[in-house]
Amino acid sequence: MESQPTDDVVDEIRDIPLYRESIEQGHFPILEKPDTARGFPDNWMTPRLAAALETGEAEFVLSTGTNHARMQIIRPPYFLLKSYYRLWSEHPDIAETWHAGCRRVSLTTVLATEHVARVNAKKRGTTPDAVPTLEDRRLDDRTVYLNLGLDPGLWERADVERMTGEIRSEQRAHPQGWYHLDCSGYHLAQLVRKATEWDLWDSFPMPASAITAYEYTPLNVRRFLEERLGRPVIDLFGSTELGYLYYSDRNGRYHPYLDRMSLELLPVTPGSSLFSLIVTSVRNPYMPLIRYRSGDCVRTLDGTPDPAKVARFCGREKELLHTPVGAVSQGDLDECVAAASPRIFLYQLRTAGPQEIRLLCTTFDDVPLEPAENSALTKLVGDLTGLRCVTEHRTHIPVGASGKHAWLVKETPAPRYGER
C-alpha cells in the first residue's frame, strides 16, 4: 500500500515549484531521479533556498555516481558527513569511540580523496598537488583520507607501507592509541591481503571501531574483515542526497535511522519479495524528497514490505539481471557465492549469451577454487538465474572509472525475460 506524505510534511514543501501540482491534486506519485533534474534548479527554488545559496548555507553538489549518471543536489554543506558523525556518535556499539575523540581514517575510492584535496586547495586559492600530502587529504580535525590509487588491486608495497604509516600516525595522536576505521569493504580487504602478503600485517594498527559505508560489502568480505580485525564491522546505508537511513549492529542486524524520514517498500515486480526503497525525507531542508525512489533494493526478514524488517540491502535496481526465473540482485548472487565458498573474494557476473553467464572470481589467497567448491558455485548460480553458469578464476578484476567494482557486466544484450 502506498503512503502519502503527512500534512506537516506538505506544509514544509508547499513553496517548492516541483511539488505544486501534487499538492493541488492531493496525491504524490513516485519521484524518480530524472524528475529531480527537470528544470533544475528553478523547480526547487524558493525564497528560503535563494537566501541560503547567497549566504553559503546551501550549496550545489553532484552525487558520487558508481555506474550511472550523477545527480544534481542542493544541500547544506557537509550534509552527508554530519549525518555520518551523528550516527557514529549515537550508535549503540561504537559511540564510545566518537566520544573518546577518535580520529577517523577513511579508506575508499581515490575520487573521494581527490575531492577533499580539491576542497582544501580551493580554500587556499591554489590547485591540488598531483600527489596530495596527508594534510591536503584532511577533511577536518577528525577525518583524513588515505587512498591515492584508482584500483586497490594494483597497490604496490610502497602504497601499503605509506597507508599503514599514516594510520599509525593518526592512532598515535589519541591518548589511548584509538582510531576509527571508515572504509569500503573491498578497499580494506585489499589492504589487509597485501599487508599479509608482504609481511606487514603484524605492524598494522588495529582500529578501536570500524565502519563500511560506501558500497555493497559482500558477505565473504565482511567475514574476512571481522576475522582479521577481531571486532565487528558496522555497516551504514545511505546516499549523498539522503544521508544515512540504516545501520547494522554488531550482530549484523539492520536498524532504521529515520530522522525526519519515512519509508515505503514496493515490489520491484508484481509479487516479488525484492523491494524498491521509496523515501520521503525533509532532513535536507533545501531539497526535500517526497516518495523518492532511491534506486536501492532490499529484502526483509519475512518477505513483507515492512521497513522495520529490512534484513539485507541488495544493490541497485538499475543493475538487476532479469532472468528466466525472475529479477536477480547483487545481494542474491552474493548469497550464492558465500554459500559456495568463503574463499571467494571479488566476483563479476557477465552475460555471455541468451542461455549462459560467466562468473569471474578471485580468491583471498589467489588459489583457484577446489572442484567441489566450483561445482557448488555453478549449481547455485545456475539455480538462481535459470541459466548455464561457467566460472573463471582470475587474480585481478579491475575496478571501474568510479573506483568501485561492478558486479554485473552485460557483454551481450541480455534478454529481458518475462517476470514471475
Summary of the structure (lengths in Angstrom):
residues: 420
radius of gyration: 22.1
end to end distance: 20.4
largest distance: 66.3
contacts: 1310
relative contact order: 0.12
helix: 35%
strand: 26%
